[in-house]
């Protein structure tokens, strides 16, 4: 049995999707990789619907889905980006 650990990052890579709360609503953004993001959907009231959309987008595009975990911090919620090859040198 393996334990899955949470993955945190300061800025999602370019092309990854981010789910972020704005108080009473949820937004989905596309990371530009430099700390900025393009807003794709704004104002969704149901977290489960927004979560489903962000995971579906990441899956369709072979990227990852993140959720805001605080100021300047994100945690991985779905991983579809292939892992980089392990160097043997």
C-alpha positions as CSV (number, residue, x, y, z in Angstrom):
1,X,0.0,0.0,0.0
2,X,1.4,3.4,-0.9
3,X,0.5,6.8,0.6
4,X,-0.3,9.5,-1.8
5,X,1.2,12.8,-0.7
6,X,-0.1,16.2,-1.7
7,X,1.9,18.1,-4.3
8,X,2.3,21.8,-3.7
9,X,3.8,24.4,-6.1
10,X,4.3,28.2,-6.2
11,X,3.2,28.6,-9.8
12,X,1.6,26.1,-12.1
13,X,3.4,25.4,-15.4
14,X,2.2,27.0,-18.6
15,X,-0.9,25.3,-20.0
16,X,-2.1,23.9,-16.7
17,X,-5.6,24.6,-15.4
18,X,-6.3,26.3,-12.0
19,X,-9.5,26.2,-9.9
20,X,-9.7,29.2,-7.7
21,X,-12.4,30.4,-5.3
22,X,-13.6,34.0,-5.2
23,X,-15.7,34.0,-2.1
24,X,-19.1,32.5,-3.2
25,X,-18.1,31.5,-6.7
26,X,-15.4,29.4,-8.5
27,X,-13.2,30.4,-11.4
28,X,-11.2,28.3,-13.9
29,X,-8.0,29.8,-15.2
30,X,-5.3,28.7,-17.7
31,X,-1.7,29.3,-16.4
32,X,0.6,31.3,-18.6
33,X,3.6,29.9,-16.7
34,X,4.9,33.2,-15.4
35,X,2.6,33.6,-12.4
36,X,-0.3,35.1,-14.6
37,X,-3.3,33.3,-16.0
38,X,-6.1,33.6,-18.5
39,X,-9.6,33.5,-17.0
40,X,-11.7,30.9,-18.9
41,X,-14.8,30.6,-16.7
42,X,-15.9,32.9,-13.9
43,X,-18.7,32.9,-11.4
44,X,-19.6,29.2,-11.1
45,X,-21.4,28.7,-7.8
46,X,-21.1,24.9,-7.5
47,X,-17.6,23.7,-6.6
48,X,-18.3,20.2,-7.8
49,X,-19.3,21.4,-11.3
50,X,-16.2,23.7,-11.5
51,X,-14.0,20.8,-10.2
52,X,-15.4,18.5,-12.9
53,X,-14.7,21.1,-15.6
54,X,-11.1,21.8,-14.6
55,X,-10.3,18.1,-14.4
56,X,-12.0,17.4,-17.8
57,X,-10.0,20.3,-19.4
58,X,-6.7,19.0,-18.0
59,X,-7.5,15.5,-19.1
60,X,-8.4,16.5,-22.7
61,X,-5.3,18.6,-23.1
62,X,-2.8,16.3,-21.3
63,X,-1.9,18.8,-18.7
64,X,-2.5,19.1,-14.9
65,X,-5.2,20.6,-12.8
66,X,-4.4,22.6,-9.7
67,X,-6.4,24.4,-6.9
68,X,-5.4,27.5,-5.1
69,X,-4.2,26.6,-1.6
70,X,-3.5,30.0,-0.4
71,X,-1.6,33.1,-1.5
72,X,1.0,32.0,-4.0
73,X,0.4,28.3,-3.4
74,X,-1.4,25.6,-5.4
75,X,-2.0,21.9,-4.8
76,X,-2.3,19.3,-7.5
77,X,-5.8,17.8,-7.9
78,X,-5.4,15.8,-11.2
79,X,-2.3,14.9,-13.1
80,X,-2.4,14.1,-16.8
81,X,1.0,15.5,-17.9
82,X,3.4,12.7,-18.7
83,X,6.2,12.5,-16.1
84,X,9.6,13.6,-17.4
85,X,12.0,10.8,-18.1
86,X,14.4,9.8,-15.3
87,X,18.0,10.5,-16.1
88,X,20.4,7.6,-15.5
89,X,23.6,9.7,-15.8
